[in-house]
Amino acid sequence: MSAAAPSVLEAELGRLAGRVDELLRTLEQLREENRALRQRHESLTSERASLLQKNEQVRARVEAMIGRLKTLEHGA
């Protein structure tokens, strides 16, 4: 085995170690992004449910007003 072989192997191992570190950083970044997206999704889902409920309440109130107006119209 030549003297250059160990240094080539060490260089390759160093390159691979750097790549593994880079992949680990990317993995952690993606995990954090995924957590933030899940939290945002949960927030938006909750907001949507609230807006749907408010929309239903407003629809019911408008229908009630229309009913009262029709009653007044027929009574006049």
Backbone as numpy.savetxt, mean C-alpha at the origin, in Angstrom:
# Nx Ny Nz CAx CAy CAz Cx Cy Cz
49.06 -25.46 -7.73 48.20 -24.29 -7.73 49.09 -23.06 -7.73
48.82 -22.12 -8.60 49.67 -20.94 -8.70 49.34 -19.94 -7.60
50.25 -18.99 -7.40 50.05 -17.97 -6.38 48.92 -17.03 -6.74
48.62 -16.89 -8.02 47.55 -16.00 -8.46 46.17 -16.58 -8.15
46.07 -17.90 -8.10 44.77 -18.53 -7.88 44.11 -18.09 -6.57
44.83 -18.08 -5.44 44.17 -17.63 -4.21 43.70 -16.17 -4.29
44.46 -15.30 -4.91 44.04 -13.90 -4.98 42.83 -13.73 -5.89
42.75 -14.54 -6.95 41.58 -14.50 -7.84 40.35 -14.99 -7.07
40.54 -16.06 -6.31 39.43 -16.59 -5.51 39.00 -15.57 -4.45
39.98 -14.96 -3.80 39.66 -13.95 -2.78 38.93 -12.77 -3.41
39.36 -12.36 -4.60 38.69 -11.25 -5.29 37.26 -11.64 -5.65
37.08 -12.86 -6.12 35.73 -13.34 -6.49 34.85 -13.44 -5.25
35.43 -13.96 -4.15 34.66 -14.04 -2.91 34.30 -12.64 -2.40
35.21 -11.72 -2.52 34.93 -10.34 -2.12 33.82 -9.73 -2.96
33.86 -9.99 -4.26 32.81 -9.50 -5.16 31.47 -10.11 -4.80
31.46 -11.42 -4.55 30.22 -12.10 -4.18 29.70 -11.60 -2.83
30.60 -11.37 -1.88 30.18 -10.85 -0.58 29.55 -9.46 -0.74
30.14 -8.65 -1.59 29.57 -7.32 -1.86 28.19 -7.41 -2.48
28.05 -8.35 -3.40 26.74 -8.55 -4.06 25.71 -9.03 -3.06
26.10 -9.95 -2.16 25.18 -10.44 -1.13 24.76 -9.27 -0.22
25.71 -8.43 0.17 25.38 -7.26 0.99 24.39 -6.35 0.28
24.64 -6.15 -1.01 23.75 -5.30 -1.81 22.34 -5.90 -1.88
22.28 -7.21 -2.07 20.98 -7.88 -2.12 20.26 -7.81 -0.78
21.00 -7.93 0.31 20.40 -7.82 1.63 19.84 -6.42 1.88
20.57 -5.39 1.43 20.06 -4.01 1.56 18.80 -3.82 0.73
18.82 -4.38 -0.48 17.64 -4.29 -1.35 16.45 -5.01 -0.72
16.71 -6.17 -0.17 15.66 -6.94 0.50 15.05 -6.14 1.64
15.87 -5.54 2.46 15.37 -4.76 3.59 14.57 -3.55 3.10
15.05 -2.92 2.05 14.35 -1.77 1.47 12.98 -2.20 0.94
12.93 -3.34 0.26 11.67 -3.85 -0.26 10.71 -4.25 0.86
11.24 -4.82 1.91 10.40 -5.16 3.06 9.77 -3.91 3.66
10.57 -2.86 3.81 10.06 -1.60 4.37 9.01 -0.99 3.44
9.30 -1.02 2.15 8.34 -0.49 1.18 7.04 -1.30 1.22
7.15 -2.60 1.29 5.98 -3.47 1.38 5.17 -3.17 2.63
5.85 -2.98 3.76 5.16 -2.64 5.01 4.41 -1.32 4.86
5.08 -0.32 4.29 4.45 0.99 4.10 3.25 0.89 3.15
3.39 0.10 2.10 2.27 -0.06 1.15 1.10 -0.80 1.80
1.40 -1.79 2.61 0.31 -2.50 3.31 -0.41 -1.56 4.28
0.35 -0.74 4.96 -0.24 0.23 5.89 -1.10 1.24 5.13
-0.59 1.71 3.99 -1.35 2.67 3.18 -2.62 2.03 2.64
-2.52 0.77 2.20 -3.69 0.05 1.72 -4.74 -0.07 2.81
-4.31 -0.41 4.01 -5.23 -0.54 5.14 -5.91 0.80 5.42
-5.13 1.87 5.38 -5.67 3.21 5.61 -6.69 3.58 4.54
-6.35 3.32 3.28 -7.26 3.66 2.19 -8.53 2.80 2.23
-8.40 1.55 2.61 -9.56 0.67 2.73 -10.50 1.19 3.81
-9.92 1.61 4.92 -10.72 2.17 6.01 -11.40 3.47 5.58
-10.65 4.32 4.89 -11.20 5.58 4.41 -12.33 5.33 3.42
-12.15 4.36 2.55 -13.19 4.02 1.57 -14.46 3.56 2.27
-14.32 2.70 3.26 -15.49 2.21 4.00 -16.23 3.38 4.66
-15.47 4.29 5.22 -16.07 5.46 5.86 -16.81 6.32 4.84
-16.19 6.53 3.68 -16.83 7.34 2.64 -18.08 6.65 2.09
-18.05 5.35 1.94 -19.23 4.62 1.49 -20.38 4.76 2.49
-20.04 4.69 3.77 -21.05 4.85 4.82 -21.64 6.26 4.78
-20.79 7.26 4.66 -21.27 8.65 4.58 -22.13 8.85 3.34
-21.71 8.27 2.23 -22.47 8.37 0.99 -23.86 7.77 1.16
-23.92 6.63 1.81 -25.21 5.98 2.06 -26.09 6.84 2.96
-25.51 7.47 3.98 -26.28 8.34 4.86 -26.83 9.54 4.10
-25.99 10.14 3.25 -26.43 11.29 2.45 -27.53 10.86 1.48
-27.36 9.71 0.85 -28.38 9.22 -0.08 -29.72 9.04 0.64
-29.68 8.47 1.82 -30.91 8.27 2.60 -31.55 9.61 2.96
-30.73 10.59 3.33 -31.27 11.90 3.67 -31.89 12.59 2.46
-31.24 12.47 1.30 -31.78 13.08 0.08 -33.10 12.40 -0.30
-33.13 11.08 -0.21 -34.37 10.37 -0.51 -35.48 10.79 0.44
-35.14 10.97 1.71 -36.15 11.42 2.69 -36.65 12.82 2.34
-35.75 13.71 1.94 -36.15 15.07 1.55 -37.05 15.04 0.31
-36.70 14.20 -0.64 -37.52 14.07 -1.85 -38.91 13.57 -1.47
-38.97 12.62 -0.59 -40.26 12.11 -0.12 -41.08 13.20 0.55
-40.43 14.01 1.38 -41.15 15.11 2.05 -41.63 16.14 1.04
-40.79 16.43 0.05 -41.18 17.40 -0.99 -42.38 16.87 -1.80
-42.37 15.60 -2.12 -43.49 15.01 -2.84 -44.77 15.08 -2.00
-44.61 14.84 -0.70 -45.77 14.91 0.21 -46.32 16.33 0.25
-45.42 17.30 0.34 -45.85 18.70 0.34 -46.50 19.08 -0.97
-45.94 18.57 -2.06 -46.46 18.87 -3.39 -47.89 18.31 -3.55
-48.11 17.11 -3.07 -49.43 16.49 -3.19 -50.41 17.12 -2.22
-49.92 17.65 -1.13 -50.80 18.29 -0.15 -51.21 19.69 -0.55
-50.46 20.30 -1.45 -50.73 21.69 -1.82 -51.86 21.84 -2.81
